[in-house]
Structure formats: structure tokens, C-alpha cells
Amino acid sequence: MGTMEHTDNGTDRVLQVPEAVHQTRVMNYVWGVLRLMMGWTFLWAFFDKTFGLGFATGRDADTGAIVFGGPTAWIHGGSPTAGVLGFALRGPFKGFYQSLTGFQMGAAGPTASAWIDWVFMLSVLLIGAALMLGIFTRIAAIGGAAWMVIFYTAVAIWPDNNPFLDEHLVYLVVLIGIAFVGAGRYLGFGKAWERLGFVQRHPILT
């Protein structure tokens, strides 16, 4: 609700400023929650693939049973990217991504160059941590958006349940929004982070 202002001509008018302020505050926290959700999405991918926690990684391929910390876990020599490169890629960029990552299909299953595992895992860890904390938010969101473009062009052209719209595109739009609305300031450490001198000199670090 707005407040009433009595004008000089004896009439009243409604001021909408309090409502606008309330709506802005709500949207700020909505963006803060979206940032945390995207941060957890990236962090969980790192933990699950590193330790084989039984979601995308750590299930027996034949029985579906959870095998915590099994041989597919990164810490036990499993490749976080080889399975996707070998079995999930589709669309016009399949050959490009396989050649770029050193993918090979051997007798023991798919393999990929070690560098792509390190690049993927470290980037999702750093992106997830930065988004959760609300620091380096802009760089993290841009990096996350870049991964969404890669994921979409690698595995989701065209999606099974929609003519073209896939969750990676939804995440892409959310991450672009996070990069430009200062989402780290809400439910995060962004406000304190932005007061640091080197951050003020380099706004891209906010």
C-alpha cells in the first residue's frame, strides 16, 4: 500500500514510493536466493563427482545401486567428463567437443584428457564457492553462463521434452541476471567485499 499526501488544492493523492521500496527489497532477496541456488548447483556437481556421493556419480551402472566413493569418483581415478563425452554428447557439436577434449573410446570405456577434468572440476568449484559467498559474483556468474552454453550445445540440442527450451538455457538467463544486479550483496558478503579498495578499482571483481 502507498501513503496519502494532502496537496495544496485540498485533494489527496497516493504515493507509491513505500510499495516500490518494498518490491525492490523483495527482488533483491529473490536474486540473493537465486545466486545461492546456482552456487549450490555448481558446488554439488563438484562434491558428487569428486567423492562419488551416489547422485550423478557413484551408482552401479547395471543395478542402479549407490556405491559411495566407488571407482567412478574422481579421487579414485574416475573421470568427471569421460562419461558425458562418451555417452551423452549429441547434436552438431559432438565431434568438435570430443576432438577438443582428447576423447577416446577404449576397451575399458571412454577416456578424456586429464586437463579437461581439471579445468571442469576447478571451475565448478570456484564458480560455486564464489556464488555461495557473494564475492567475485560477476566473474563467477559469467563463467557459469559460459558453461551453460557449452552444456546446452553439447548435450541438449534438441531437448527431449521441449522443442528447444532446456534447463541450461534457464540457468543461463539467471546467471546473466546475477552478473548484472549485484546479487552478491544480498544473503552474501558482497556489500563488505565491494568496500575493499582493489574491488572498487576493478568493478568486474564485484
N, C-alpha and C positions, 0 to 999 in steps of 0.2 A: 504494500500500500504506500501511496505517496502522502505527503503532508500538504496541508492547506495554507495558502498565502493570501492575505487580505490586501487587495490592490487599492490604489488611491480613488478609483471611481466607485468603490463600495462593493465590488464583486469579489468573489473568491476564485482562485484557480489552484489546481492540484499540481504540486511539484513532484516529479518522478525521480528526483535525484536519489533519495534513500533506496528506492527499489532498484535503481540501476547499480548503485554501490553493492547492494546485496547480491544481485545477479553476477556482478563481476567477481565478488568474493567466492561465490559458489563455483563459477567456472574455473577460477584459479585452482581450487582444490580438486576439481574434476581432472584438470591437467596434471596435477600432482599425483593423483591416483593412477592415471593412465601411464605416467612415467614409471611409477613403481611396478605396475603390472608388466610393462615392457622390459624393465630391468630384470624382473624375476624370470621372465621368459628366456632371456639370454643366459642368466646365471644358471638356471636349472638345466639348460642344454649342456652347459659345461660340466656341472656336477654329475649328471646322469651318464654322459659319455666318458667322463674320466673314471668314475668308480663303478659303473655298471649297476645302477640302482633299480633296475627292473622295469623301466618305462620304455623309452626308445632303445635303450641299451641294457643288456642283462637278462634277456629272455631266451629260452631254448627255442631254436628255430623250428623244431619238429613238434614239440609238445606245448609250447607257449608258457611253460613254467618259468617262474622267476628264478634266475641264478645270480644272486647278488655277488658283485665283484668277480664275475666269470671271465673267461678268456677274451670276450669282446670288449672289456673295459680297457681304456687307454693305458692305465697304469700297468696292465698285464700284457701289453703288446698289441692290443686291438687297435684298429684304425678307425677313427671317428668319421672318416669321409669315404672310405673304400666301398662300404655297403651302398651308400647313396649313389656313388659314381657307377657302381656295377649293376644295380637293380632298380633304382628309382628315376634315373635320368630319362627324359623323353623330350620330344619336340625338336625343332630345327637346330638347337644349340648343343645337342647331346655330344656329337663328335668333337666340337670345339672344347667343351669342358673336360672331356676325357683326355684329349691330347694335351691340354694345358696342364693337367694335374699329374701326368705320368701314369695314368690308369692302365692296369694290365689285368687280364683275367687268366689266372693260372690254375693248375690242378687243385691247389689248396683254397681257391676262391679269389675274389677281387683284391687287388692291392693298389695303393696310390703312393706317390712320392711323400716322403716324410715331411717335407716343407709345407705341404698344403694342410696336413694335420696340425702342425704348429701354428700356422697363420690362422686357421679357423678357430682353434681352441683358445689361443691367447686373445684373439679379437673378441670372441663372445664373452670371455671372462672380463676383459677390460670394459667393454660396452655395458655389460650387465652391472658391474660394480659401480661405474660412473653414474648410470641412470638411477640406481638404487640410492646412491649418496646425494645426488643432485649437484655434482661437480663435473666439470668438463661435459656438461649436459649437451651442449650444441654439437661438439665433435662426436660424442657417443651416439647421438641421435642420427647424425648424418652417416656415420659408419654403419649403424644398424639399418638405415634406409638402403644403403648400398647393398648390404647382404640380402635384404628383401627382394631387390631387383634381381640379384643372382639366383636366389632360391626360386623365384617365380619363373624366370626364363629357363631354369634348369629342370624343374620338376612339375610345374603347374600349367604349362601350355599344352593343351587347354584343360581346365579343371574338370573333374569327373561329375560334379554335382551342380555346375553352373556354366552358362555359355562362355564366360570369361572371368568373372569375379572370383578371386581366391583370397583366402585369409592373408596371404602375403601382401596383397595389394592394400588390404585394410590396415595392416601393420605399417606399411609404407607411408600411408597418409597420416596415421597417428604419429609416427616418428618425425615426419616433416613438421607437423604441428608442434611437437615437443621442442624441436630445434629452434623455433622462432617465437615462442610465447614466454620464454623464461620459466619453464616448468620446474626447474631445479629449486626455485625459491619457495615452493610450497611442498610441505611434508619432506623437506630435504635441507641440505646445508647450503643451498645456493645463495641465500642472502649474505651469509658470512663470507662465502667464497668470493662473491663479487666485490667485496670491500678490500680484498688484497690488491696491493699495488700492481703486481705484474699482470693480474687478471684485468684490472682496469685499463692497463696499457694495451692489452690484446683481447678485445671483446669476444673473439672466437672461442676463448677458453671458458666462457660463462656456461 
